[in-house]
Amino acid sequence: MPKRQSVTHRGSRLTALYLLTGLIPWGFFSLVCGVGLQSILSNTTLVRKVAFARESLVISQVLFCSVQFSIEMTLVCIALTLAGSFILPWLPVTILLMILLAFFATGVALVLSVSAVFFRDLPYLWTIINQLWFFATPVIYDPHTFDGKVPAAVHSVLYWNPTAVFIRSFRATTYNGRSPNWNDVIVLAIAATTSLIVGLATFNKLKRRLAEEL
C-alpha cells in the first residue's frame, strides 16, 4: 500500500510539473501583453509633457516581467532536475526559447500599447482575445487532444499558432529533457523576428500622435 501511494504522489508531482512547463511561459506572454497594453495609458501625463522614447515604457515592463519569468523557469528547472528530467544539456536551448518568447511578446505588446490609445475599448476586447488564445494553446490539455476530431484548418491553427509551438518546445527541453523539433525553433525565430519588426514599425508610425490622442 505505501508503495502504491508513493507512485501516485510521484505521478501527481509529474503532472504538476507538466502543467507548470506550459503555464509559466504562457503566464509570461500574457503578463507582457497585459502590462504592455496599459503602459501608455497609465503614463498619460508623462507622455504628454516629457519628450522621450515612448517605447521605453513598454520595454521596461518587458524587462521586469523577464526577471520574474527567469526566476520561475529556474525554479521549475530545478524541480524537474530533482524529478529526474534530463534537462541540463538543453538549458542553452531553453534560454534561447525564453529570449524568442520575450521578443515575440514584446512585438505584440508594442502593437497593443499604441492601439489602446486609439481604441479605448481594446483592454476589454483583449481580455476576450487572451482567453480564446489561451484555450487555443495546449497549456492545460494534451496537444494531441484534437487530432482527427476537428477540421484540418482548425487543427493547423491549434498546432501552429506561435504560443502552441512555444509550449511544446519548452516542454521538450524541460519536462521531456530532449531536443525540440528544430523546424519548430525556426518557426519561432521567424515569428519572434516578425512580431518585433511589426511591433516597432507600428509603434513608430503611431507614436507621433500619442500626445494629442491622450
C-alpha positions in Angstrom: 0.0 0.0 0.0 2.7 2.6 0.8 4.4 1.8 -2.5 1.2 2.4 -4.4 0.8 5.8 -2.6 4.4 6.7 -3.4 3.8 6.0 -7.1 0.6 8.1 -7.0 2.3 11.0 -5.3 5.1 10.9 -7.9 2.6 10.9 -10.7 0.9 13.9 -9.2 4.2 15.7 -9.0 5.0 15.0 -12.6 1.5 16.1 -13.7 2.0 19.4 -11.8 5.4 19.9 -13.4 4.0 19.2 -16.8 1.3 21.9 -16.2 3.9 24.3 -15.0 6.1 23.9 -18.0 3.1 25.3 -20.0 1.6 27.7 -17.6 4.8 29.6 -16.8 5.7 30.5 -20.5 2.0 31.3 -21.2 1.8 33.4 -18.0 4.8 35.4 -19.1 3.4 36.0 -22.6 0.0 37.0 -21.1 1.6 39.3 -18.5 3.8 41.1 -21.0 0.8 41.7 -23.3 -1.3 42.9 -20.4 1.1 45.4 -18.9 2.3 46.4 -22.3 -1.3 47.3 -23.3 -1.6 49.6 -20.3 1.9 51.1 -20.4 1.0 54.2 -22.4 -2.5 54.7 -20.9 -1.2 54.5 -17.4 1.5 57.2 -18.1 -0.7 59.8 -19.8 0.9 62.8 -18.0 4.4 61.7 -18.7 3.7 61.1 -22.4 2.0 64.5 -22.8 4.7 66.6 -21.1 8.0 64.9 -21.5 9.9 64.2 -24.7 11.4 60.7 -24.5 11.4 57.4 -26.3 7.9 56.2 -25.6 8.7 52.6 -26.5 10.9 52.5 -23.3 7.6 52.4 -21.3 6.8 49.0 -22.9 10.4 47.7 -23.0 10.9 48.4 -19.3 7.8 46.4 -18.5 9.1 43.5 -20.6 12.4 43.6 -18.7 10.6 43.5 -15.4 8.4 40.6 -16.5 11.5 38.8 -17.9 13.2 38.8 -14.5 10.1 37.2 -12.9 10.0 34.7 -15.8 13.6 33.8 -15.4 13.2 33.1 -11.7 10.1 31.0 -12.3 11.8 29.0 -15.0 14.9 28.5 -12.8 12.7 27.1 -10.0 10.8 24.7 -12.3 14.0 23.5 -13.9 15.5 22.7 -10.5 12.3 20.8 -9.6 12.4 18.9 -12.9 16.1 18.0 -12.4 15.3 16.6 -8.9 12.4 14.7 -10.5 14.8 13.0 -12.9 14.4 15.1 -16.1 17.5 15.1 -18.4 17.3 18.9 -18.6 20.8 20.2 -18.1 22.1 19.6 -21.7 19.2 21.5 -23.1 19.4 24.6 -20.9 21.0 26.7 -23.7 18.1 25.9 -25.9 15.6 26.7 -23.1 17.3 30.1 -22.7 17.1 30.6 -26.5 13.3 29.8 -26.3 12.9 32.3 -23.5 14.6 35.0 -25.5 12.5 34.3 -28.6 9.3 34.3 -26.5 10.3 37.7 -25.0 10.9 39.1 -28.5 7.5 37.7 -29.7 5.7 39.1 -26.7 7.4 42.5 -27.0 6.2 42.9 -30.5 2.6 42.1 -29.6 2.8 44.4 -26.5 4.1 47.3 -28.7 1.2 47.0 -31.0 -1.3 46.7 -28.1 0.2 49.7 -26.3 -0.4 52.2 -29.1 -3.6 50.6 -30.3 -5.1 51.1 -26.9 -4.7 54.8 -27.1 -6.8 55.0 -30.3 -9.2 52.2 -29.4 -10.2 52.7 -25.7 -12.3 49.5 -25.7 -9.2 47.4 -26.6 -8.4 46.4 -23.0 -11.9 44.8 -22.7 -11.6 43.2 -26.1 -8.1 41.9 -25.3 -9.4 40.1 -22.3 -11.7 38.1 -24.5 -8.9 37.5 -27.1 -6.5 36.5 -24.4 -8.9 33.9 -23.1 -9.6 32.5 -26.6 -5.9 32.4 -27.3 -5.3 30.5 -24.0 -7.7 27.8 -24.9 -6.3 27.6 -28.4 -2.9 26.8 -26.9 -2.2 23.4 -25.3 -1.4 24.7 -21.9 -3.7 22.6 -19.7 -4.5 19.8 -22.1 -2.6 17.3 -24.3 -1.7 18.8 -27.7 -3.0 15.7 -29.4 -6.5 16.0 -27.9 -8.0 17.3 -31.1 -6.1 15.1 -33.6 -8.6 13.8 -36.1 -11.5 15.4 -34.3 -11.6 18.9 -35.9 -11.3 20.2 -39.5 -7.8 20.3 -40.9 -7.8 24.2 -41.0 -8.7 24.4 -37.3 -6.1 21.7 -36.4 -3.5 23.8 -38.2 -4.3 26.9 -36.2 -4.2 24.9 -33.0 -0.9 23.3 -33.9 0.9 26.1 -35.5 -0.2 29.2 -33.6 3.1 30.6 -32.1 2.2 30.1 -28.4 1.4 26.4 -29.1 4.8 26.0 -30.8 6.5 27.7 -27.8 4.7 25.5 -25.3 5.6 22.2 -27.0 9.2 23.4 -27.4 9.5 24.4 -23.8 8.1 21.0 -22.7 10.5 19.2 -25.0 13.6 20.8 -23.4 12.4 20.9 -19.8 9.8 18.2 -19.0 10.9 15.7 -21.6 14.6 16.6 -21.4 15.2 16.2 -25.1 15.8 18.3 -28.2 12.8 20.3 -29.6 11.8 19.9 -33.2 14.2 22.2 -34.9 11.6 23.1 -37.5 9.6 24.5 -34.6 12.6 26.5 -33.4 13.0 28.0 -36.9 9.2 28.9 -37.0 9.6 30.5 -33.6 12.6 32.6 -34.7 10.7 33.8 -37.7 7.6 34.6 -35.6 9.6 36.4 -32.9 11.5 38.5 -35.5 8.4 39.3 -37.5 6.5 40.2 -34.3 9.3 42.5 -33.1 9.7 44.2 -36.5 5.9 44.7 -36.9 5.6 45.9 -33.3 8.4 48.5 -33.7 7.1 49.7 -37.1 3.5 50.1 -35.8 4.7 51.9 -32.7 7.0 54.3 -34.6 4.2 55.1 -37.1 1.6 56.0 -34.4 3.8 57.4 -31.5 3.8 60.9 -33.0 0.1 61.2 -32.4 0.1 59.8 -28.9 0.3 63.1 -27.0 -2.7 64.6 -28.9 -4.8 61.5 -28.6 -4.2 61.3 -24.9 
